[in-house]
């Protein structure tokens, strides 16, 4: 029986993911992929199913949301309109994702002075 293990983590100030297969019977081990960037949907869904989602929320007032816009444009190459949508979600109910995704955004936003925290 083959086992697939997926991971998502922060390395060198980047969001990374990897996927590995192993077989205890024959000893085969295979790294499907490892590298920076957003995880594919199947990896992300597996992580969410196994560990649940977390929410990134604003925890204080901010005089300007321009720093948050810059973060979303930098980390996801989002268009200005998409970055505005993400900032709107952050300002209302918060953003939902994997723990690694939200911790990555949290660090980037806090560096720009945006007061956020992760609800687990």
N, C-alpha and C positions, 0 to 999 in steps of 0.2 A: 504494500500500500504506500503510495506516494503522499507526502505531506507538503503543502505549500505554506510558507510563512511570509507574511508581508509586514513591512515596517515603514514608519515615517518618523523623521527626526530632523533636528536642526544641527547643521555642521558648517563651521566656518561662516556663520551668519547667513546661511542659505537653508531653505527647506529642501530636504532630500527624501527619497523613498527607495525601497528595494523590495525585491521579490525573489524568494529562493525555493527550490524544490529539493526534497531529500527522500530517499527510500531506505528504510531500515533493513529491509530484506537483502537488497543487493549492494547497498553501500553507495549508491549513486547520489551525487550532490551536484546541483546546477544552480547557478545564479542567473535568473532570468534578466534582471536589470538592476542597476544601482546608479543613481545619479541625482543631480539637483533638478528642481522643478516640481510642478504640481503632479501629484500621483494620478495615474489613470483611474477612471471611474470604478473599475472592478476592484482595484486595491483600496481606494477610498471607501467604497461601500462595505468591503470586508472589515476594515478598521472600525467603521461606525457601528456595524453589527456586533462586533466583538467587544468594543469598549464604550459604545454610546457616544453621543455628541456633547460638546461643551459650548457655552455661549460667551462671547466677548462683548462686554458692555462698557459704556461710558460710566465713570464713577464720580464725575465732577463736571463743573461747567467749563466750557472753553470759549475764549473770546472770539476765536475764528476756527473754522473747520478746514481752512486751507492746508494746514500741515497734514491732516488726515487724507485729504484729496491727493496730496503729493505721495503719501505712502502707498495708497492703493494703485496709483499710476505706476509707481516704481516696482512694486512687488508682483503685480499681475499684468502689467502692460495694458491696463484697462483704459478704455476711452474716457474722456472727461465726463460724458453722460453716465457711463457705468460707474465711475468713481463716485459721482454724486449720489447714485442709487445706493452704493455700499455705505457711504457716509450717512445717508438717510436711515438705512437699516440700523447702523451702529447707534445712531442718535435715538431711535425708537426702541425696538425690542432687542437690539443687539444682533450680532452675526453668529451663526451657528456653523460648526465644523468639527474636525478632528482636534484632539488636544494639541497636537504638534502645529497644525495650521493656526490655531488661535493663539498659542504661545508665541509663534513666530510673528504674527501681526501685533500682538501685545508689545513685544520688545521693540519693534519698529515704531509703533505709535508712541510709546512712552519716550523713546529717544527724541521724538519731535515735540514732546510736551503735551501729548494728548492723554488725559487721565483715563485709563481703561483697566479692566481686570477681567479675569476668566472665572465664570461660574461653572463649577464641575458638577 
